[in-house]
Structures are given as structure tokens and as C-alpha cells.
């Protein structure tokens, strides 16, 4: 009888540990998948991020166009 109770306790303990380790593994798997998703998003952001030199060139071109428009508007207003 004592051997049977000891066996049942061992089976219960084994089942409990198996369940606990399975649950921890499931949670860790979720964290790993989320970390991989965040790494992919971060890499995509780095690829699409505008560098300082590209931004400066675009802004200089934009301001050049705005200066031309300003000069054109000044010429139109001077005529009237």
C-alpha cells in the first residue's frame, strides 16, 4: 500500500513538472516569436529610414523650389 501511494505521488509530481515545463516552454515560445517580429520590424524601419544626407538633399531641393515660387510671386505682384 505504501509503495502504491509513493508511486502515485511520483506520477503526480512527474505530471505536475511536465505541465509546468510545458507551460513555461509555451510562454517562452511566445516571447521568442514576438522578439523575432520586433527584429523584423526594426530591420524594415532601418531600411526605410531616410539618412541625414538624403534628407538634406531633399530639403535643399524643396527650398530651392520654394525660393523660385517666391521670386515668381514677387514678379507677379510687382507688375500689378
C-alpha positions, 0 to 999 in steps of 0.5 A: 500500500505504501509503495502504491501511494509513493508511486502515485505521488511520483506520477503526480509530481512527474505530471505536475513538472511536465505541465509546468515545463510545458507551460513555461516552454509555451510562454517562452515560445511566445516571447521568442516569436514576438522578439523575432517580429520586433527584429523584423520590424526594426530591420524594415524601419532601418531600411526605410529610414531616410539618412541625414544626407538624403534628407538634406538633399531633399530639403535643399531641393524643396527650398530651392523650389520654394525660393523660385515660387517666391521670386515668381510671386514677387514678379507677379505682384510687382507688375500689378 
